[in-house]
Amino acid sequence: MIIKQLDAIERTGVSHNASIKKRVMLSPGELAGVIQFAQSVFPPGAVAGEHRHEDMAEVFLVESGQGHIAIEGREHALAPGTCVVVEVGETHELCNTGESDLMVTYFGVQMA
C-alpha cells in the first residue's frame, strides 16, 4: 500500500522548464509499470518544450486553466476536464496560453 498527501509533497521544477513546478506522487520504481505520477502547474506563458519518450506513454488530465498541447506538430486545445494520451515516441509540447495557472495531473506508463 502507498498513501501520500499531495499538500505534503515538495514542488520541484520540471526538466523541460524550471518555471513549471510539479509534485511527484509516484516516482519510478514505486509501482510497477508507472514511470511517474505527478501534478504540474504551468504559470501563464510557460512551455514544456517539444520532446518525446521512447519507453513510455503519457496520460494528461487538465485540472484547471487553458492551454494547448502539440502532438506531432498538431495543436489541440486544453481546458479543464480534457484528457490526452500521448503514445510512445510521439513528439509533444504543452503550453499555458491562458492568463491564470494551467494545472495538469499526469502519469507515464512504461511500454518497453
N, C-alpha and C positions, 0 to 999 in steps of 0.2 A: 504494500500500500504506500502511496505517495500523497501527501497532503501539503499544499503550500498556500500561503495567503498573499495575493497579489500586492497589497499595500506594504508588505514586509520585504519585498524584493527590490534591491537597488537598481536604479536606472543607469544604463551604460549606453555609450554611443554605438550605433551600428557600423559595421565595417565599410559600408558604401558611402556613409556621410555621418560624421560625428555629431552633427546638429540634430540628427534624428535619434531619439532616446528610446531604448527598449528595456523591457523587463522580461527576463528569460525564466519561464516557469518550468520547462524541462530542457535540460542540456543533453548533448549527445551522450549515449550510453545509459541514460536513466531509464529509458523504456525502449524495448526492442522495436526497431523499425522507425522510430521517431527521431529525426535528426535534431529538431529544436521545436519548442512550442513557446511562443513569445507574443508580447503586445508592444507595438511601436507607436510613438507619437511623432508625427511629422509637423513641424511648425510651418506656417504659410510660406510657400515658395520652395520648400525643401524637396530634394530629389534623391531617391536611391538610384544611382546611375545604372545604366544598362549593364546587365550581367546574365550569366546562365549557370546552371548547376548540371553537371553530367551524371550525378549519382542520386538525385532526389527530385521529387515533385514538390511543389509548394501550394498550400491552400491558404487563401487570404479571406478574411471577413472584415468588412468595413463597419466599425462601431459608431463612428461619428466623423463629420467633416465631409469635404468634397475633394475630388482629385481625379486622376486618370492613371491607368496602367497601360503601358505599351507592351504588347506581346508580339514578337517577331515583326516589329515596326508598325503594328496596327493598334491605334488607341481605343481604349474602352473607358467609359465614364465610371467613376466610383462615387457611391453615395451610401449612406447608412443602410445596412441590410444586404449589400451586394457581396456575393461570394464568388471568388475567382480561383480556378485551378490552373496553375502553370505546370505543364508537363515537363518531364526530364528533357534537358537540352534546349528548351525554348528560351530565347533571349527576352528579357523583360526589364522594365523600368517603372518605378512608381513615383508619382509627383503629387504634391498638395497644390491644387490650383485655387483653393478657397482662401477666405480671409480669417479662418479660425483653424485650430489644430485638426489634423486628419489622424484618427486613431484606428489602427489596423491590428487585429489579432490574427496570427498565422502559425502554421506548423509545416515542417518539412517531413516528407515520408521517404525513407530510403528505398531506392528502386534497383540498385545494382549490388 
